[in-house]
Amino acid sequence: MSATANLGRSPQLRILLLEDSQILAEIMKLFILGWFRSPKVIIHGNGDLAWADLVRQDPDLLITDRKHPGLDGDELVRRLAARQAKFPILMLSGDPNAIENPPPDLRLLFLPKPFNRDSLWVAVNDLAGPCDFPVRPQPQPAAAGQTNKSSREHSRTI
C-alpha cells in the first residue's frame, strides 16, 4: 500500500475497540486482522479505560459499543466532539435510535446490532479503509437436500 493511499492513517493501522462482550470483541478483532496488513487492535471492555487510552493517543479508528461499563458510548462521543477528534468513529448498538443528533463535526457512523461480517467490513472499509484484503464469500455447508448459496444469503449475525 502506498503512503498516499490513506493520508492521515498511521503506517500501522491502530484501531481502538471498545466492547464489553469479550467474545464479540475477539471475533471483530479476528475479522479486522484479516482485512488489514499488521493492524494494531486494542480492546477495552470499559469506557474509562478506553478514554484514558484515547487521551494518550488518537487511533485511526474507534469502534465502540453504545452501552458498556464506565464511560458510555454517548458520553464518549460528546467528549470526543468537545476535543474536536479527527479520527472516525463506528458506533455499535442494538438501539435503532442510538444516535438521534450526532455531533456534526465528528466522522461518526452507526452500525446497528446485530450485524454480520460483511456489514462490519463495509463500515470499517469506509471509515479506515480501504481494507488491504477484500472480504471473500465463505462457502457455507449445505443442509441435506440443499445446494450452497452465497455468503450474503447465509451471513450469520454476531
C-alpha positions in Angstrom: 0.0 0.0 0.0 1.4 3.4 -0.9 1.8 6.2 1.6 -0.7 8.3 -0.3 -3.4 5.6 -0.3 -4.6 6.5 3.1 -3.5 10.0 4.1 -3.9 10.5 7.8 -3.8 6.8 8.5 -0.8 5.6 10.6 1.8 3.3 8.9 0.5 0.6 11.2 -3.3 1.0 11.4 -4.3 1.5 15.1 -7.9 0.5 15.9 -9.3 1.0 19.4 -12.2 -1.4 20.0 -14.5 -0.7 23.0 -16.8 -3.7 23.5 -17.8 -5.2 26.9 -18.6 -8.6 25.3 -15.2 -10.3 25.2 -16.4 -12.9 22.7 -17.8 -10.3 20.3 -14.6 -8.1 20.7 -12.4 -11.1 19.8 -14.5 -12.0 16.8 -14.3 -8.4 15.5 -10.6 -8.4 16.1 -10.1 -11.6 14.1 -12.1 -10.0 11.2 -10.0 -6.8 11.3 -6.8 -8.8 11.4 -7.9 -10.5 8.2 -8.7 -7.2 6.5 -5.5 -5.2 7.0 -1.8 -5.8 7.0 -0.5 -5.9 10.6 -3.1 -3.7 12.3 -2.8 -3.0 16.0 -6.2 -3.7 17.6 -6.5 -2.6 21.2 -9.5 -3.9 23.0 -11.1 -2.3 26.1 -14.2 -3.6 27.8 -14.6 -0.4 29.9 -15.2 3.1 28.8 -13.0 4.7 31.4 -10.0 2.6 30.3 -10.7 3.4 26.6 -11.0 7.1 27.4 -7.6 7.1 29.1 -6.1 5.4 26.0 -7.8 8.0 23.8 -6.3 10.9 25.8 -2.8 9.4 25.3 -3.1 8.7 21.6 -5.6 9.0 18.8 -6.5 5.8 17.0 -7.0 5.6 13.3 -10.5 4.2 14.0 -12.6 3.9 17.2 -15.2 1.2 17.2 -17.4 1.5 20.3 -20.5 -0.1 21.6 -23.0 2.3 23.0 -23.5 0.7 26.4 -20.7 -0.7 28.4 -19.2 -0.3 31.9 -17.7 3.0 32.8 -18.0 5.9 30.4 -20.8 5.0 28.0 -20.7 5.5 24.2 -22.9 8.6 24.2 -20.6 10.4 26.7 -17.5 9.2 24.9 -18.8 10.7 21.7 -19.7 14.0 23.5 -16.2 14.2 24.9 -14.6 13.4 21.6 -16.7 16.2 19.9 -15.5 18.6 22.6 -11.9 17.7 21.8 -12.6 18.0 18.1 -11.4 14.5 17.4 -10.4 14.0 13.8 -10.4 10.2 13.7 -13.5 8.2 12.5 -15.9 6.5 15.0 -18.0 3.5 14.4 -20.8 3.2 17.0 -22.5 -0.2 17.5 -25.8 -0.5 19.2 -28.9 -2.7 19.4 -31.0 0.5 19.8 -32.0 1.8 16.3 -32.4 5.3 17.7 -29.0 5.3 19.3 -27.7 8.4 17.6 -30.5 10.9 17.1 -28.4 14.1 17.0 -24.8 13.2 16.2 -22.2 15.9 16.7 -21.8 17.5 13.2 -18.0 17.8 13.4 -17.3 14.1 14.0 -17.0 11.4 11.4 -19.4 9.1 13.0 -21.1 6.0 11.5 -23.7 3.9 13.2 -23.9 0.2 12.7 -27.0 -1.5 14.3 -26.7 -4.8 16.2 -27.0 -7.5 15.3 -24.6 -7.2 12.4 -22.7 -9.6 10.2 -19.2 -9.8 9.0 -20.0 -8.2 5.6 -21.7 -5.1 7.1 -18.9 -4.6 9.6 -16.4 -4.8 6.7 -18.3 -2.2 4.7 -18.3 0.2 7.7 -14.6 -0.4 8.6 -13.6 -0.1 5.0 -15.5 3.2 4.7 -14.0 4.7 7.8 -10.5 3.3 7.9 -10.0 1.8 4.5 -9.5 0.9 2.0 -9.0 -2.5 3.6 -5.9 -4.3 2.3 -7.8 -7.5 1.7 -11.3 -7.7 0.4 -13.9 -9.9 2.1 -14.3 -13.1 0.1 -17.6 -15.0 0.3 -17.3 -18.0 2.6 -18.9 -21.2 1.4 -21.5 -22.4 3.8 -22.2 -26.1 4.3 -25.4 -27.2 2.6 -28.1 -28.8 4.6 -29.4 -32.1 3.4 -31.1 -31.6 0.1 -29.9 -28.0 -0.4 -27.2 -26.5 -2.6 -24.7 -24.0 -1.4 -25.7 -20.3 -1.7 -23.6 -17.2 -1.5 -22.3 -16.0 1.9 -24.6 -12.9 1.7 -27.6 -15.2 1.7 -26.2 -17.2 4.6 -24.5 -14.5 6.5 -24.5 -15.0 10.3 -25.2 -12.3 12.7 -22.8 -11.8 15.6 
